[in-house]
Amino acid sequence: MFAVALFCIACAAYWAWRQKNRKVTEPPFFPGGWPIVGHAPALIGDSCKLWDAVNDLARQSYDIGGVVSAAIGPRTVYIVTDPDDSFTIANSCLEKDGFYDFAKPWLGEGLVTGKYSIWKNHRKLLNPAFSQILLDTFMGVFNSQSRKLVKDMEKEIGKGLFDHWTYTRHNALETICLTALGVDFTDSNLNSKYVEAAELIFNTIVERFTKFWWHSPYTFAWSNVKKKQDACLEILHNMSNTASWVHVLQKRKSEFNGNICAARSIIPGSKFKPFMDLLLDLSVEKGVFNDREIREHVDTMIVGGHDTSANVLMFTMILLGSHPEAQEKAFAEVREVLGDGDRDVEKADLSKLVYLEAVLKESMRVFTIVPVLARKLDKDVKLKNYTLSAGRTCFLFVFGLHKHPMWGPDVNEFKPERWIEPGKLPDNPNAFAAFSVGRRQCIGKAYALMSMKTTLAHVVRHYKIKADHTKVRLKLDVMLKPDAGHCISIERR
């Protein structure tokens, strides 16, 4: 009892000291903070409550100037929704915050979670793996997988509402395994286990974040959430030999050393070099990646490549189903570019699908898949109106950029035309950051757009979608996800 009282006194003293020693150049605090625990009580709850809480913070931040301070337990953090200030921070401080360590048992030092010193070197080495020449060779896979998604969804025609997210997740996982690993990962049982484990581990990361007393690895080690996370990691890292990344890695190494042709032909008539083979090239020829690093990059590619694309497609179908005029415009463009037949989408077609790309971008603006980024401030950062202090955490509210008042009075409406009609977009290019902000942008941006445009073209060509986006309840599980109300119905065109 004495120890608890002593701890509370120490925390109160630290809080008082922190308030007294605030710099006048720092942004103001959000109202409503409590002594010792700060604004943490507003974050405690499930993932839906967390999403509601951060939205409230974003809305308040606009009136305060787009940069505000908050407290999570004893920690002072900054929250930024101003586009220019977000860009300044993202390019001044490239070190990911310690909160990303929560995902390192899974993703290690991959590009998303890695330290800046590692990211800087590995990003340069990995850039050729995402060159346009290489990405163009994936078109066969993108078309084949898009046709598979259309075929799989056939059973839902005319049967009313169904959860299409299940289809987009499984299909996207297969697609990324084909292009990243060169492996046809179609075992539905293993596919489902991976998807479920990935979903649950995201939930454990968020649950740990919302309870600041678990931020320390020492306290977290005693939590039930740690047990759930370990169970997920066992599935994600130790699948059966058929799907194990380690098994695939050893098989690829054997083939590589045996001088088997590196160009894979998984889809008849198409050849491409999987992401893993390029990592092996670098490992064998330049000695730059060990087995652990290869696995971390592949794991990062698997989760980043399938979950984000699957969610964007899921939300896009909901929005098209809720806006028949936009859906018919998309269908008309697809028919104009591809004709009335059922031919594949070719590389040259992608640049002609202008409205379809506008639909995807507007969907990513309305439903920001990665809503929040966190950077560690390793130096004082001078912004337009404030100076942020070194050593603190800065949360960049990407969804806040996408809903900033500079988008206009229709900011909350789905209007793909804003991406096409002159003068409809904000003058500030930093107001859109669906693929992150600054130099640490997503390396797979071009891959994602090519894959999603191809898939959406096939889906729109075959199905008429109905949905109601107003019924969607959202949650924040690292990524933005639906909690309820996201189902659609389809009819054959």
N, C-alpha and C positions, 0 to 999 in steps of 0.2 A: 504494500500500500504506500509506503514511504517512497519507494522507487518511482511509482506512478506519479505521485505528487511532485517529486523532484523533476521528472521528465516534463510535466505540464508547466512548471515554473520556468524551466530552461527554454521551452518553446515560446512561452509568453515573452520572456526577456529578449529572445532572438527576434520575435515579431516586432516588438517595440523598437529595438535597435534598427531593424530594417526600415521601418517607417520614418524614423528620425534621420537616417542617412541616405534617403532617396535624393537623387540629383534632380535639380529643378528642370533640367533639360529632358528628363525622361517623360514618356507619355503618361497621362493620368490613369488612375486605377478605375476599373469597372466598379460601379456602385454595388453594394450588397455583399462585400467580402466580410468574412467572420475573422475574429482574432484566431491566430494559430493555424486554423484549417483553411483560411482564405475562401476561395470560391469552389473548393473541392466538393462541398455538399451538393452543388448544382449538377455535378457530373456523376454522382453516385446513382446507380440504377441500371436498367438494361440498355441495350444498344439503341433502342428507339428513343429513350429519354435522353441519351447522350446526343443523338442527332438533333432533337428539339432544343437542347441546351446550347449547342454550338451555333445553331441558327439564330437563337436569341442574341448571343454574343455578337454575331456578324451584323445583325440589324442595328444593334446599339452602336457598333463601332463606326458606322457611316457618319452618324451625327457628331461623334467625338473627333473625327478626323482620319479614320481608317487605321490608326495605330493606337493600341491601348495596352495597359498592364493588367495582369491578373495574378492571383496567387493560387497555387495548388499545394496545399499543406504549407510547409515552410519555404517553398520555392517561388520566386517571382518569375513570371514568364511574360512574353509579349505576344499579342495577337495582331496580325496585320491583314487588312482587306484592301489597302490602297495598292493599285496596280504598279505604280512607279516605285514605291517603297518596297514592295515585294520583290521586284526585279533587282533593286539595289542590294537587298539582303541576300538573295539567292546567288548573286555573282560575287559578293564580298566574302561570304562565309560558306564554303562548300562542304564543310564537315557536317555530316548528319548528326542529329542530336542523339543523346544516350537512350531515348525511348526506342530507337531502332534496334538497340541491343536486345529488346524483348523478342525480336524475330530471328536473332542470330543462331540460336540452337537449330533452327530450320535452314536458314539461307546463308549462314556464315558471312563471309566477306564478299558476297556477290555485289553486283553493281548497285542494287537498291540499298543495301544495308552497310556496304563496306566503308571503311575509313577512307578519308580523302586521298591519303598517300597511295593506297592500294587502288582505289577507283581511278586515279589519274593515270597510272601506268597501264592498268588492264583495259580501260576504255579505249586508249589508243590502239592497243593490240586487237581489240574486238571489233573496232569500226569496220574493217574490211568484210567481216561476216555479215554486215547489213548493207553492203553496197547494192546499188540498184541492179547491177548486172546479176548478182546472185539472187536477189529477191525476185527478179523476173522469171527465174527457173522454177519458182514455187507455184506459178499460175496453174499448172496441172493439178497440184495437190489442192489448191484453193477451190478449183472448179469441182473436182471429184468429191471433196468434203461438203461443198455446198449442195451438190445433188443428193448426197447421202442425208443431209439434214432435211431437205425437202421430202425425200422418200420416207424418212422416219416419222415425220409429222403427218403423213397421209392418214394414219389411223385416227387422227383427231378431227378430220373433216366432217363438218355438220353435226358434231356431237356436243357443241356448247363449249363453255369455258374449260381451259386446261392450263397446266403450268408449263409454259414453253421454256422457262428458264432451265428446266431439267434437260431439255434437248440442246439448247445452246451451249450449256456447260460441258456436257459430254462430247459434243461435236468439236468444240474448241480445244478440248484436251487431246482428242485424237489428232487434230490438225497440228497442234504444236509438237506433239510427239513425233509425227511424221517428218516435220521440217527441222526440228531441233535435234532429234535422236536418230532419225532415219529408221524408226521402228513403227510398225503398224500395231498400235496399241488399241485393239478393239475388244479385248476381253471386258464384257459389260460389268462383271462382278468386281474386277480390279479397278476398272474405271470409276465405278460408284464408290468404292472404298476410298480412293484417292480424293475424289470430289468432296465426300463427306468429311474426311479428315482435314482437308484444307479449310473447309468452311468452319469447322469446330476450332481449329487452332487460331484462326483470325479472331474468333469470339473470345478465346482465352487471353489473347494479347490485349484486346480492348478492356476486358474485365480487370486485368492487372493494372492497366493505365488509370481506370476510374477509381481505384482504391490505392491511394498514394502510399499507404503503409506496406504495400507489396512491391513498391518500386525497387527496394533494395533486394538483391539476389539472396541475401541471408534470410530475410523474412519470407520472401516468396517461396523459398525451398520447403517451407512448412505448410504451404497452402494446398487446398484441394485442387485449385486451378493448376498448380504445377503438376499434379498427378494426371489431370486431364490432358495437359499439354504433352507430357511424356508419352501417353498412350497414342496421341496423334502422331508424334514424331516416329514412333515405332512403325506405324503404317506408312508414313511418308518416306521414311528412309530404309525400310526393310521389307519391301514387298516381295512377292514370290519371285523366283528366278526368271519367270517369263517377263516381268515388267521392271525388275530391279535396275536402277540406274547403274549400280556397280556391275551387274552382270552385263548390261549393255556396253558399259565402258570397257570392260575386259574383252568382250567380243570384238568391239571396234578396234582395240589395240592389236588384237591377234590378226585381224584382217589387214590392218594398216601395215604391220610388220611383215605380213605375208604378201605385200604388194598387190592386194586386191584393189581393183579400180575403185577410186573414192567416189565416183559419180554413181548415185543410187538411181534405180529405176523402179520405184514403188508403184507409180501410176504408169500404165502402158504408154509408151511414146514420150515420156518425160524423164529427164535426168537432172539431178541437182545434187549439191553437196550439203549434207546436213551440218547444222551448227556444231555438233560434237566432233565431226571430222576435222573441221577447221581448228578447233581447240587442240585436237591430237596433232595436227600439223605443227602448231606452235610449240606443243609440248615436246615432240620428238625432234623437230628440226632446230628449235631455238632454246629448248629447255626452260621455257618461261612459266609453264603451268604444271603443278603436280596433280596427283589424282584427286586430292581434297579440293583444290581450287577448281578443277574441271567440274567436279560434282556440284560445287556451290554455284557456279555459273549456270550449269544446266538446270539445277533446281530453281534458280531465280528466273530463268527463261521459261520454265514450265509454268510456274505460278503466275508470272507476269504476263505471259503470252496467252494463257487460256482464260483466266478469271476476268481480266479487264475486257477483252474482246467479247466474251460471252455475255457480260453484264451490259455492255453498250448495245449489243444486238437485241438483248431482251428488252431494255428500256426503249430502244428505237421502234421495235414492233408495237409496243404499248402506245407510243406517241402517234405512230402512223394509224393504228387502229382507232385512236381517239380523234383523229383529224382526217376525215375521208378525202377532203380536197387535196391535202398534201400527199396522201397515199396515191391518189389518181394521177397527180403530176409526176410522182416518182415512177409509176407504172408506165405512163406515156413516154417518159424519157427512156426507160429501159427498152421499151418496144421500138422506139425510134432508132436507138443505137444498135440494138442486137437483132432487130427484125422480129417477124412473127413466129419464127421457128424456135428451136430449143438449143441453139449452138452455145458453146462455151464463151465465157467472157475472156477476151484476149487483152494483152497488155495495152494495145492501142485504144481499147474501149474505155479504159479507166479514166483517162483524161477527158473523155466526152461525157461521162456521167456526172455532170456538174451539179445538177439538183440533188442527186443521190448523195454526193459528198456534203452538200449543204445540210441535208437531213441528218447525216451522221454528226456533223459538227454542232448543229443546234441541239441534238439529243445529248451530246457530251457537255454542252453548256447548261442545259436545263437539269440534267442528272449528272453531276460531276463525279465520275467513278472513283477517283482518288481525291477526296475533298480537302484533305489537310496534309501539309508537309511540315516537318519540324527540322530546324537547323540549330546547330550549336554556334553561339556567337563567340568566336575566338579572338575578337577584337571589338572595340567600340565602333559602332556603325552610325554615321551621320546620315539622317534622313531629311526630308523636306522641312519638317517642323520639329523633329525630336532627335535625340541621340540615344541609341540603345547601348546598354552597358555590356561589356565583355563578360563571358562566363555564364550567361543566361540562355534559356531556351526561347526560341522564337517560332511560333506557329504561323505558317502562311496559310490562310484560309482561301484555298483555290476556288472553292464554291462561292466564297464571298466576292472574289473578282468577277465571277460569272454572273452574279446577281447585283453587281454594283450599279448605283443609280445612273452612271454614265451610259448604260445600255438603253436608257429611255424608259418611258412610262409603261411600255409593254415588256419589261424585263422578265416577267414571270410567265410570259406566253411563249408557246412553241411556234416560231415563225422562221422556217428555213430560208424564206425570201431575203431575210436580212443579210445573208451571206452572199447574195447575188446582186441585189439592187444597190447602186452607188449611194453612199451617204447613210446607209442603214446601220453600219457597224460603228462602234466607238472609234474616235480618232487615235486612241491609245492602243498600240498593238499588244501591250502587256495585259489587256483586259481579258484575254483568252489564254488559258494555260492548261488545257486538257491533258497535255503530255508533259506536265511539270513546268517549272520556271527556271530560266537562266541556263547556265552551262551544264548542269546535271539533268538535262532533259532525258526523256525516255529514248533509249537507243533503238527501240523497235517501232518508232512512230510510223515510218513508211510501211513496214511489214503489216502493222495493225490496220492501216487505212486500206491497203490493197486487199487484205483478207476480208475485212468487213464489207467493203464495197462489192466484192465478188459475191459474198454470201447473200447480202441484202438484195442484189440484183436478181439472183435465182429465186429467193423467197417471194419478192414482190411480183415477179413474172408468173408465179404459179398460184399464189394465194391472195385472197382478199381478207384482210384482217379487221376484226372488231375488238375494241377494248375501251376502257374508261380510266384514264390516267388520274382522275380526281379521287379514285378509290384506293390508290396506292399508298400504303403506309411504309415509311422508310426507316432504315436503321443504319448506324455507322459501325461496321465491323472492319475497321481499317479502311476498307472500301465501302462505297455506298451500295446498299443492297435493299431489296424489298423485304418487308416483313409480312405483308398481306396485301390483297387487292390487286395483284399484278397479272392475273390470268388473262388470256386472250381466247378468242374463238376464230376459226378460219373456215373459209369456203373456197372451193376450187374456182379459178378464173375460167 
